[in-house]
């Protein structure tokens, strides 16, 4: 099995870093980009996990003080314990459903056309959620992550489980799900960042261990390039997104998803692109 070239690793690292925390599905973009670049198969899925870990590390770095306080304050701070417990609660639905249905979902839906359909379906949910929050601003009852209850965390965790469908977007599911359940746009976005860490670390470590035979020493230079590039791009994206949500909504991302999905469907239907 051939490893990706450094150029392919670079391009996929950029794609992952720029899309992981936006509500536009990094997995969907990687599936489509991998198909266009000719890097598909089981090793490609392992590569995706590695570069997702680079994006996750960007969250840890950007919020290192927050995670440090939560880790070292577990024995003394009620706020730190609530933060840690909320992350654990929100992670459970995805973990349970992923173990139960993840293999079947990968076999059936990890292809560009199903991803395109999910892109468009997710866009319609975003448009509905944004219209709902504008029409009824009083529904926002949680302004900050620290104000979230255990029930809020569980609801966001259930929403995150929809990200098992490639193209729906993990960040999109958690952010929009959080908004529908009463979180402010900023609180939902930040909690999505934080929840990415246990989700990607645990899922990534499990997948890497299970598929370790697919990666050899010769593959690691390309994997390292993808990891580093993903980290840098994700860090820039996180900082930009926090500024963005303080003044704007997610409607432009919904229209982008519709356009992206439509292009994939039209090119597949006309035969312009033979999606693999």
FENBEL-V797931 format. One record per backbone hydrogen bond with DSSP energy under -0.5 kcal/mol. CO is the residue of the C=O (numbers start at 1). NH is the residue of the N-H. If there is no record, write none. Layout:
BEGIN
co->{CO & CO}
nh->{NH & NH}
END
This chain:
BEGIN
co->{5 & 6 & 7 & 8 & 9 & 10 & 11 & 12 & 13 & 14 & 15 & 16 & 16 & 19 & 19 & 22 & 22 & 25 & 26 & 27 & 28 & 29 & 30 & 31 & 32 & 33 & 34 & 34 & 38 & 41 & 42 & 43 & 44 & 45 & 46 & 47 & 48 & 49 & 50 & 51 & 52 & 53 & 54 & 55 & 56 & 56 & 57 & 58 & 59 & 61 & 63 & 64 & 65 & 66 & 67 & 68 & 69 & 71 & 73 & 73 & 76 & 77 & 78 & 79 & 80 & 81 & 82 & 83 & 84 & 85 & 86 & 87 & 88 & 89 & 89 & 91 & 92 & 93 & 94 & 95 & 96 & 97 & 98 & 101 & 102 & 103 & 104 & 105 & 106 & 109 & 111 & 112 & 113 & 114 & 115 & 116 & 117 & 118 & 119 & 120 & 121 & 122 & 123 & 124 & 125 & 126 & 127 & 128 & 129 & 130 & 131 & 132 & 134 & 136 & 137 & 139 & 141 & 142 & 144 & 145 & 149 & 150 & 151 & 152 & 153 & 154 & 155 & 156 & 157 & 159 & 160 & 161 & 162 & 164 & 165 & 169 & 170 & 171 & 172 & 173 & 174 & 175 & 176 & 177 & 178 & 179 & 182 & 182 & 184 & 185 & 186 & 187 & 188 & 189 & 190 & 191 & 192 & 193 & 193 & 194 & 194 & 195 & 196 & 197 & 198 & 199 & 200 & 201 & 202 & 203 & 204 & 205 & 206 & 207 & 209 & 211 & 212 & 216 & 216 & 217 & 219 & 220 & 221 & 222 & 223 & 224 & 225 & 226 & 227 & 228 & 229 & 230 & 231 & 232 & 233 & 234 & 235 & 236 & 237 & 238 & 239 & 240 & 241 & 242 & 243 & 244 & 244 & 250 & 250 & 251 & 252 & 253 & 254 & 255 & 256 & 257 & 258 & 259 & 260 & 261 & 262 & 263 & 264 & 265 & 266 & 267 & 267 & 267 & 273}
nh->{9 & 10 & 11 & 12 & 13 & 14 & 15 & 16 & 17 & 18 & 19 & 19 & 20 & 22 & 24 & 24 & 25 & 29 & 30 & 31 & 32 & 33 & 34 & 35 & 36 & 37 & 38 & 39 & 40 & 45 & 46 & 47 & 48 & 49 & 50 & 51 & 52 & 53 & 54 & 55 & 56 & 57 & 58 & 59 & 59 & 60 & 61 & 62 & 63 & 64 & 67 & 68 & 69 & 70 & 71 & 72 & 73 & 74 & 76 & 77 & 78 & 81 & 82 & 83 & 84 & 85 & 86 & 87 & 88 & 89 & 90 & 91 & 92 & 92 & 93 & 95 & 96 & 97 & 98 & 99 & 100 & 101 & 102 & 105 & 106 & 107 & 108 & 109 & 110 & 111 & 115 & 116 & 117 & 118 & 119 & 120 & 121 & 122 & 123 & 124 & 125 & 126 & 127 & 128 & 129 & 130 & 131 & 132 & 133 & 134 & 135 & 136 & 137 & 139 & 140 & 141 & 143 & 184 & 147 & 148 & 153 & 154 & 155 & 156 & 157 & 158 & 159 & 160 & 161 & 162 & 163 & 164 & 165 & 166 & 168 & 173 & 174 & 175 & 176 & 177 & 178 & 179 & 180 & 181 & 183 & 182 & 141 & 142 & 188 & 189 & 190 & 191 & 192 & 193 & 194 & 195 & 196 & 196 & 197 & 197 & 198 & 199 & 200 & 201 & 202 & 203 & 204 & 205 & 206 & 207 & 208 & 209 & 210 & 211 & 212 & 214 & 215 & 219 & 220 & 220 & 223 & 224 & 225 & 226 & 227 & 228 & 229 & 230 & 231 & 232 & 233 & 234 & 235 & 236 & 237 & 238 & 239 & 240 & 241 & 242 & 243 & 244 & 245 & 246 & 246 & 247 & 248 & 253 & 254 & 255 & 256 & 257 & 258 & 259 & 260 & 261 & 262 & 263 & 264 & 265 & 266 & 267 & 268 & 269 & 270 & 271 & 272 & 273 & 275}
END
